[in-house]
Amino acid sequence: MLKNIRRFAALALTVAILPGCASNAPPADDPEALAEYELTNDPYESTNRSIFEFNQMIDRALIKPAAQGYRAAIPEWSRNRIDDFLVNLNAPIYFMNDMLQAEFGRAANTVGRFVMNSTFGVLGVMDVAKHAGMKAHSEDFGQTLAVWGVPDGPYIMLPLLGPTNPRDGIGMGVDMVADPVGWYAPTWADITRTVVSGVGTREQYLDILDEVERSSLDYYASIRSMYRQNRVKEIKNQ
């Protein structure tokens, strides 16, 4: 539990500090530039771009090669089993946020999937619940705050963690603290889970991100747009 509180404190501090950085707002006498500035909701763009470049450097040096090696070394079937297992571990967080959003049908679905996959699916290694018509979904506390009417706030790029905003950043921290796996799992197991999950997620986006980077005039802006569109869909349960 202590390690999760430390994670949340570090994340909350980062989210709190970044909006204090100097913004690059255009002058009030330039209405077109001001309208574009408000549309992108990225007042700390210069700082965000610097952090994005740092993240890209780490990705090129470590994370992307690890994801490529993961894809080359482990067959797709086995990668899917690992992903199913990790998703099953997230069920308590999904359930908590289903309930907080008063999505009781989705909460029942989450419990049903967890029970079925943890038993017949061998601790979640096999997603047998989907064959019973229980469609997978995810929820997080950032989505819960959005459902409660909390505004997202400015776009923020966090070191290593990537794109977010104050609402989703705090939501991420709450999920970290509330995660029961983090309460009881040994530190080495928790770290392994985080690393494997991160590498697995990066592997799933290898082709997509390569194509976006090749086809984008501004890769940073494309990632910003993709993040926002994806979050809107997640909040609307689309």
Secondary structure as the mmCIF struct_conf table of DSSP 4:
data_model
#
loop_
_struct_conf.conf_type_id
_struct_conf.id
_struct_conf.beg_label_comp_id
_struct_conf.beg_label_asym_id
_struct_conf.beg_label_seq_id
_struct_conf.end_label_comp_id
_struct_conf.end_label_asym_id
_struct_conf.end_label_seq_id
HELX_RH_AL_P HELX_RH_AL_P1 LEU A 2 ILE A 17
HELX_RH_3T_P HELX_RH_3T_P1 LEU A 18 GLY A 20
BEND BEND1 CYS A 21 CYS A 21
HELX_LH_PP_P HELX_LH_PP_P1 ALA A 22 SER A 23
HELX_LH_PP_P HELX_LH_PP_P2 ALA A 25 PRO A 27
TURN_TY1_P TURN_TY1_P1 ALA A 28 ASP A 29
HELX_RH_AL_P HELX_RH_AL_P2 PRO A 31 THR A 40
TURN_TY1_P TURN_TY1_P2 ASN A 41 ASN A 41
TURN_TY1_P TURN_TY1_P3 PRO A 43 TYR A 44
HELX_RH_AL_P HELX_RH_AL_P3 GLU A 45 ILE A 58
HELX_RH_PI_P HELX_RH_PI_P1 ASP A 59 ILE A 63
HELX_RH_AL_P HELX_RH_AL_P4 LYS A 64 ALA A 73
BEND BEND2 ILE A 74 ILE A 74
HELX_RH_AL_P HELX_RH_AL_P5 GLU A 76 LEU A 89
TURN_TY1_P TURN_TY1_P4 ASN A 90 ASN A 90
HELX_RH_AL_P HELX_RH_AL_P6 ALA A 91 LEU A 100
TURN_TY1_P TURN_TY1_P5 GLN A 101 ALA A 102
HELX_RH_AL_P HELX_RH_AL_P7 PHE A 104 THR A 119
TURN_TY1_P TURN_TY1_P6 PHE A 120 VAL A 125
BEND BEND3 MET A 126 MET A 126
HELX_RH_3T_P HELX_RH_3T_P2 ALA A 129 ALA A 132
TURN_TY1_P TURN_TY1_P7 GLY A 133 GLY A 133
HELX_RH_AL_P HELX_RH_AL_P8 PHE A 141 VAL A 147
TURN_TY1_P TURN_TY1_P8 TRP A 148 GLY A 149
BEND BEND4 PRO A 154 PRO A 154
STRN STRN1 ILE A 156 LEU A 158
TURN_TY1_P TURN_TY1_P9 PRO A 159 LEU A 161
STRN STRN2 GLY A 162 THR A 164
HELX_RH_AL_P HELX_RH_AL_P9 PRO A 166 ALA A 178
HELX_RH_AL_P HELX_RH_AL_P10 PRO A 180 TYR A 184
BEND BEND5 ALA A 185 ALA A 185
HELX_RH_AL_P HELX_RH_AL_P11 THR A 187 GLN A 204
TURN_TY1_P TURN_TY1_P10 TYR A 205 TYR A 205
HELX_RH_AL_P HELX_RH_AL_P12 LEU A 206 SER A 215
BEND BEND6 LEU A 217 LEU A 217
HELX_RH_AL_P HELX_RH_AL_P13 TYR A 219 ILE A 235
TURN_TY1_P TURN_TY1_P11 LYS A 236 ASN A 237
#
